[in-house]
Amino acid sequence: MQKQTIVIDPVTRIEGHAKITIDIDESGKVEDAKIHVTQYRGFEKFCEGRMYTEMPALTARTCGICPVSHVVSATKAIDEILDVTPPKAGLNIRKIVNLAQILQSHTLNFYHLSCPDFIYGFDAPKEDRNIFKMMQTHPQMAKDGINLRAFGQKIIESLAGKRIHPTGLIPGGAAHKIEQSQKDEILEQVPTMLKIAQDALEFFRDNLHRFQEEIDYLGSYPSLFMAISNEERTLEHYDGKLLFMDSEGNILKDNIEPRDYKEFIGEAVEKFSYLKSPYYKPLGYPNGMYRVGALARLNIAKSCGTPVADKELIKFKALNGGKPVLNTFYYHYARLIEMIYAIEKIEELLKSDDTMSDNIKSTSTISYERGVGCSEAPRGTLFHEYHVTKDGIITGVNLIIATGNNNLAMNAGVKQVAQRFVDAKNITDGALNRVEAVIRCFDPCLSCSTHALGIISSKVEIRDHNKKIIKVIQRS
């Protein structure tokens, strides 16, 4: 048997564009597998020369799914440049909008992208594995997903101006206070939305017995975990310091100021992908592989800090006897708990007197020429680093997107799944779907995560009217 390569192109039911290659050796065994991010976005470069005040609006455009996350990290970076601390009301508005972003993004992944596998099975005909089939066979569940996502999006629109690329979160705090009518409208929907999220978690847990092999082999391996953490180790998405934990639950390093992230995080670039590969520097590349996102956040947190989510976290941590949960498949489980937490925390923040204050923003002038903003996006820890002149002109930008933090782990996952499920003598659609499914576990957001160094490789094919290639122009 000759060596061969199986190509899955495109990877389906994800945000952005990617392909997977699976290398088969002479004996018919999977030798290697990789995910290739095939699109390129140059936000770090074309932000140079712009005014620092433009950065929240510019960087929000890196993504239509999680723009709030970029706005939050951007405003936090500028807060640091201005040396301002937003007032409590401004901070709480940011937190509520960020939680609404996490809720709507997690809902999209669970209901629209991943649920078809849970309902029909990974070996179901590919024409059945989609939201449209769900609308026929499980109409209430499909409707629940639409309503829950709309709840998150409407909060963003109400408190931050627009559902996509919102303008209401600004350096120093927020642009507008919360009106009583906005508060009442959101709180009125909380019980219904919380019930939907709890039903989704119950559905998922009730069906886990059907997917034991996927649980065991869709990216189940030891790795480090990183997230923002506070002193109490309650679930945190906005403010705190960085923490690295190993696969046994030992704290490798905590209390890392986000501005010092480069001391602990290196950024490698591979030729096969435009997505860079961050790693934990003390262990080197690629041994310093770590995971971020919902799974990492729940592994690191000792509690959620809200009643319903805390009960669910106890069950989650029991999956591995109190040690970190290593199964990538359980990202879905972790996201469902975070959905419950987000709804509870939004309610809690809205009921706080501090949130309704008229004092929502602080103002200042440039104090520092470097600022780092760090927050927890739906997919994990997000870094924005800006360098500015004294006049406020951006001279340098570095972004580490949440999905990039997971790049090494995603590649480890596709290799493990391919070696378990792909048989070169009998390649089935179900096996290839499982290879894609491990990527969906991470819920990658590829359009905003891509980054390359050096010259961009490109190839242009010129074809005649019969689609025959008559000329190739290539740069590498």
N, C-alpha and C positions, 0 to 999 in steps of 0.2 A: 504493500500500500504506500502511495506517495503522500508526502506532507500536503496538507490542504488548509485553507482558511475559510471559515464560515463568517459571513458578514451579515449583521442585523442592521439594516439601514432603511428608514430611521428607527430610533428607539421610540416607541409609541407611549401615549398617555403620560407624557412629562411636559414640563414647560421649557421650551427651547429645542435645540437641534443637536443630536448626537448619534453616533453609531457604535456598535460593539463588534470587535473582531475576536474570533475564537480560533486559535491555532491548534491543528491536529497533527500529531507526529506520525511516523511511519507505522507504528503499532496500532494506530486508531484511537489513541488516548489524547485527551485534551492536555496540551503542553502549557498553554497560557491563554489568557483572555484579558482584553482591555476595553475601556470605554474611551472613545475619542470624541471630544467636544469640537465640532466642526465649524462653529460660527465664531466670528471675532468682533468684539466691541472695544473701541479704544477710548473709553471715557476718561481714563487717567490722563491721557495725553491731551485730548482736546478741551479739557477743563483748564489747562494752563493758559494764562493770559486773561482769564475772566476775573471779575470782581468776586471777592469771597462771599458777598451777599447773595450771589446767584447760585451757590453750590447746592442748597436744598432743592431748588427747582430743577437744576441740571441733573443732579445725580438721581433724582426720583425717576427720571426718564430711562434709567437703565432697565426698569422693569415695570410692567403693567400689573403684575400679580402682587408684588410686595413693595410698592413705592414708599409706603409709610415708613418702612424699616430704614430706607435710605435717607428719608427726610429726618428721622429721629437721630441717626448717627451723624448726619451732616450738621444739624443744629447743635448737637452736643460738642462737635469739634469746634464750631464757631464760638460757642459759649466759652470754650477754653482759650481761644485766641483773644476774645474780648475780656476774659477774666471776669465773667459774670455768673451768678447763680440765679436761675429762674425762681420766682416766688412759688410757694407751695401750690397755688391754684394752677399756675402754668405747667408745673411738673406733673400734676395729676391729670391735666388735660392731655398732655403728651402720653402719659401712661395708658389712659383709657383708649386713646386712638390706636396706640401700638397693640394693645390687647385685642381690639376689634380687628386689626390687621391679622394677628395670629389666628383668631377665631375663623375669619373668612377663608384664609389660606389653608388651614388644616381641614376645613369643611370641604373645600374644593378637592383636595387630595383624597380624602376618605370616600366621599360619595361619588364623585365624578370620575376619578382616575383609578381608584383601587377597588371599590366595591364590586364591580363586575367580576373580578377574580374570586372574591369571597362568596358571592351569590351563586355563580355558575360553575366555579372550579377552574383551576389553571389549565385543564385539558379541554375545556368547552370550546366549541367552534369559535374562531376569532370574530366572526360576524355577530356573535352574541355578547362579546365582552365589551360592552359600551353602555353609556348612560341611556341611550335610546331604547335598548332592550329592557333596561331597568324600569323605564317609564311604562312599559307594557306589562311586565310581570310583577313589579313592586312599586306601583304608582305612589303610594303614601310615602315610602322611603325616599323616592326621587324628589317628591314635593318637600319633604323635611329638609333634604340637603339644600334645595333652592332657598327655602325660607330662612334656614340658619345662616347661610352665606349672605343673604340679603340683609339680615339683622346686623352683621358685622359691617357690611358696606355702608348701610344707612347711618350707622354711628360715625363712621369716618366722614361721610358727606355732611352730616349735621354739625359736627364739632370742628372739622378741619377744612370745610369748604367744598371739596370735591371727593368723589369716591376713588378716582384715580389721579395720581399726582396732586395731592392736596396742598393747599397754600396756607392753611391756618396754623401750622406749627412753624415758628420762626425763631431765629437766634434770640436768646433771652427769655423764651417762654412760649406763649401762644398769642395769636392775633385777636381772638375774640373770647369773651367770657361765656360760660354756659348759662343759657337762659332756663328759667324754671320749666317752661313748656318743653324744652329739649330733654331735660332731665326726666320729667314725668313720662314722656313718650317712650323713652328707652326703658325705664324701670317697669312700665306696664307690660312690656314684652318679655321680661326676664324669666318669669316662671315657665312660660311656654317654651322658650328657647332652652332652658336648663333641662326640661323634660325630654326634648328632642335629643340633646347631647347625651343624656343618660341612656335613652333607648338605643342610641347608636353604639355606645360602649357595651350594653347588654347583648346586642346582636352580635357584635364582634367576639365577645367572650364566649357566647353560646356556640359559636362555630369554630372555635379554636381546635377542637378535637379532630376536625376534618383536615387540618393542615400541619400535622406533627412533623412530617418530613420537611416541609418548607420552613417551619420554625427552626429545625435543626440545621438546615443547610443553606438557607437564603442569607448568607452573610453572618455566620455564627463563629466568632473568633475573638481572641483577646486583643484589646487595643487600649489606648489611653482615651480619656474623655475630658473635654474642656467646656467650661461655661462661665458666665458671670455668676458670682455668688456673693451673698451678703454675710454679715457676721453670724446670723442665726441659721444660715444655710436653709432658709425658706426659698421656695421657688421664686426666681428673680428674672425679669426680662429687661429692665431698664437701667438700674443703677447698682453698682457694686464693683468688685474687683475680680480678676481672672483666677480661676482655679483649675489645676490639672490633677486628675485622679487616674490611678492605674486600674487594670482589670480586676484586681483583688479588693479594690476599695481603699487603697492607701493613698493619702494625699502626697503627691510628688512636690507640688509647689502651690501655695495659695497667696492671697493678698498681693497679687501682681497688679500694679496700677496699669490701666489700659494704655497710658502714654508710653509705658516701657515694654510694650508687646514685642518689639523687635529683638529684645534681649532673649526671648524665649521661643519665638516663632520664626523659623526660616521659611523661605519661599523658593522651591525648586520648580524648574520649567522643563518639561519633557517634549521631545520633538513630535510625539504622536498626538498631542492635544493642545488646544489653546487655553485650556484650564490649568492654572498653576497648582502646584502641590505643596501646601504648607505642611510643616512638620515641627515637632517639639525639639528644639535645638539641643538640649542636653543629651538626647539619645541619638541625634544625627538622622540623616536621610538614608533609607526610608524607615528605619526602625522607630522613628518618632511619630509614627502614624497615630492620629487621634480622631475621635468622632465628636461632632457637635450636634446641636438640635435637641428635639424633644427627648430622645433617649438619653443623651448626655445630661440634660438638665435634670431629669428625674433621678438618674443615678447619683448625681451630685447632691441634690436637695435632700435634707432630712425631713422636711415637711413642705406642704404647699401653702398652708396658712389660711385656707378656706375649708369649711366643714365637709362638703361632699367630696371635693377633690382629695382631701386628706384621707378619707376612708378608702378611696380607690387607690391612693398611693401605697397604703399598707399592703393591699392585695398585690399590687405591681411588684413591690420589693420582695414579696414572698416567692416570686417566680424563681429566684436563684438563691434562696435561703438568706436573703439580706445582703448578699454581695451584688455588685453591679450586674445588671442584665446585659448579656453580651449578644443576644440574638437580634440581628438587624430587623427581622420580621416584626419585632415588638416596637419598632418606631410607630407603627399604626396604633398600638395600645397606648403608648406614651402621648401621642398627639390627641387621642380621644380624652385622656385625663386633662390635658392642657386646655382643651375646648371647654370642659366643665369649669376648670379653674378660671379661665378668662371671663366667662359669664358671671361667676360669683364675684370675681375681683372688680369687674366693671361696676356691678351693683354696689359693692362696698365703697369704692372710690366716689361714686356719684352721691352716696348718702353722707359723705364727709363734708362738714361745714367748710373746711379749707378749700374744697374744690369749687365752691360757688362764689368765692371772693372776687371782687373787681380787680384786685391786684394780680395781673396775669403775666407781666413781662418786666424784665429789667433791661436797661440800656447802658451802653458803655462805648468806648473807643478801643482800637486795637492796642493790646497790651503785650501779646506774644506773637512771634512769627511762625509758630507751629502749634497745631491743635489736633488732638486725636479724639474722635467720637466712637464709642463702642456701645452696642446694644445687642439684645437677643432678637434676631429676626425669626420668622417661623422656622427656617431651616437651620438656624444656629447662630453663632457669634459673628457679628458683622463689625468690621473696622473701617473707619474713614480717617485718613491722615492727610492734613493739608499744610502746605508751607506757603506763607504769604510775605509780600513786602510790607513795609511800614505804611504804604498807601493802600493796602488791601488787595493787591494783584496776586492771584494764585500763581506760584512758581513751580509747585510740585504736588502731586497727588498720589497716594497709594491706597488702594482698596483691597481688603481681603474679604471676599464675599463668603457667606456661610457655606454655600455649596462647595467652594474651593477648599475650605477646611476639611470637607469630607472626601476629597478626591482620592487620596490614597486608600481610604476605607472602601470607597465604591469599587475601585479596581480590584482590591482583595476580594470583595464580595462577588463580582462577576466571575472571577476565576474559580472561586469555590463552588458556585452554583453550576458553572459549565462542567467542571470536573465531576460533579455528582450526577447531573441529569442528562448531559449531552452524550449520545452514543453515535459515533461517526458512521456506524453501519445502518443506523435507523434513526435519522434525525427527524424528530417530531415537532410540530408546531407548539405543543404543550411544553416541551423542554425549552424551546427558545423563548416562550412566554415567561418562563420562570427566570431566565437570564435577565430579561427586561424587568421583571417584577422586583428583583433585588434593587434595581435603580429606583423604581417607584417607591420602595420603602424609604429611601433617603429623601424623596420628594425634591429632586434637584431643580434649581431655578437657573438654567444655563444661560439665558440671554443676558443676565446681569453679572455672571460670574467669570466670563472669559477675559483672559489677560495673556499677552505674549511679550517676549523680549526679543529684540533684534529685528531682522527682516521677516516680514510676513510671507510665507510661501504661497504662491498662487499659480493657477494654471487656467488658461483660456483655450477652449477648443472651438475652432471654426469649422462648420459643417456645410455641405451643399444641400440642395433641395431634397436629396435622397437621404439626408442625415449622415452621409459619409464624411469622416473627418478629413479635411484637406489641409489643415494647418494647426499646429499647437504652439502657443506662446506660453512660456513657463518662466517663473522667477522663483528662486529658492535661496 
